[in-house]
Amino acid sequence: MAFLRDWTRFEKLWLLVFTLINIYLFFAWSDSLVGLIASISGMLCVVLVAKGKISNYYFGIVQTVTYAYIAYGYGLYGEAMLNALFYFPVQFIGIYLWNQNKTVHDVKGEDVLIKRLSKSGWCYTIISVILLTVAYGSFLEFLGGNNVWNDSATNVLSVTAQILMLKRFVEQWLLWISVNILSILLWVSALISQGGNDFSMLVMWSAFLVNSIYGYFNWRKLQIKQSQEAT
């Protein structure tokens, strides 16, 4: 398949394993069809981000809409608003920005130029995350949401990571790792306290965690390669 011709063995195995787990849960646990679509489209999205491929955004459009619908049903209003009001429109912005910063490559190359965050950039990022987490958590508490502080931290880190992704910084992946760990805890709590059968959400976030670790090391490698080619 032309779509998979520049994928590594790890990437193909990763996608196959988590897709099969999702399909099994769909039949064995009567998982929702929307959950299955959200999980598989999300996995395709993140592995394409790890490869530096602009096509990730097309799968991201599907994932953000379906995930927002599921999160709203569980009272995770922060997650629902994040995906419907931020992630969804950002997919179109990402398509534009990444197309403006493409790199010339062969069939095994990445699509975009990759950058590193400065020390001052890290300081601004950390301070912003702390202040916004407190402010947004208070707002979610006012709305009567569930798991508001975990929800708030997950959302603030997600927005920050998405901005770094749009700007093509390697360090986005360190924030995504934190987001994925918090999101796994969030959905474990939601499924235990409220019931439901959307176990594909746990599979999706677990897959995201594996991919974010891989994405960090892969983007570092790509950034070093690009730096060497530029000199």
QUIHU-V705564 format. One record per pair of residues at least 24 apart in sequence whose C-alpha atoms are under 8 Angstrom apart, sorted by sequence separation. I is the first residue (numbers start at 1). J is the second residue. If there is no record, write none. Layout:
BEGIN
i: (I/I)
j: (J/J)
END
This chain:
BEGIN
i: (38/39/64/129/132/154/155/181/38/154/180/37/38/180/61/129/15/38/60/129/154/180/181/15/37/38/153/154/180/61/35/60/129/34/35/150/177/34/58/176/57/35/57/125/151/177/11/34/150/176/177/57/57/174/147/173/174/173/54/173/174/173/54/54/171/170/170/170/117/115/116/117/170/114/115/116/117/113/114/115/116/112/114/53/54/52/53/54/51/52/53/52/78/77/78/77/98/76/97/75/76/78/75/76/79/94/78/82/86/78/76/79/78/82/6/7/6/114/116/114/115/114/113/110/114/113/74/74/39/43/50/39/42/46/50/35/36/39/40/43/47/50/51/32/35/39/43/46/50/31/32/35/46/49/50/30/31/51/52/29/31/47/50/51/31/50/25/26/25/22/22/21/18/18/18)
j: (62/63/88/153/156/178/179/205/63/179/205/63/64/206/88/156/43/66/88/157/182/208/209/44/66/67/182/183/209/91/66/91/160/66/67/182/209/67/91/209/91/70/92/160/186/212/47/70/186/212/213/94/95/212/186/212/213/213/95/215/216/216/98/99/216/216/219/220/169/168/169/170/223/168/169/170/171/168/169/170/171/168/170/110/111/110/111/112/110/111/112/112/140/140/145/145/166/145/166/145/146/148/146/147/151/166/151/155/159/152/151/155/155/159/107/108/108/219/223/222/223/223/223/222/226/226/190/194/200/204/211/201/204/208/212/198/200/203/204/207/211/214/215/197/200/204/208/211/215/197/198/201/212/215/216/197/198/218/219/197/199/215/218/219/200/219/199/200/200/200/203/203/203/204/207)
END
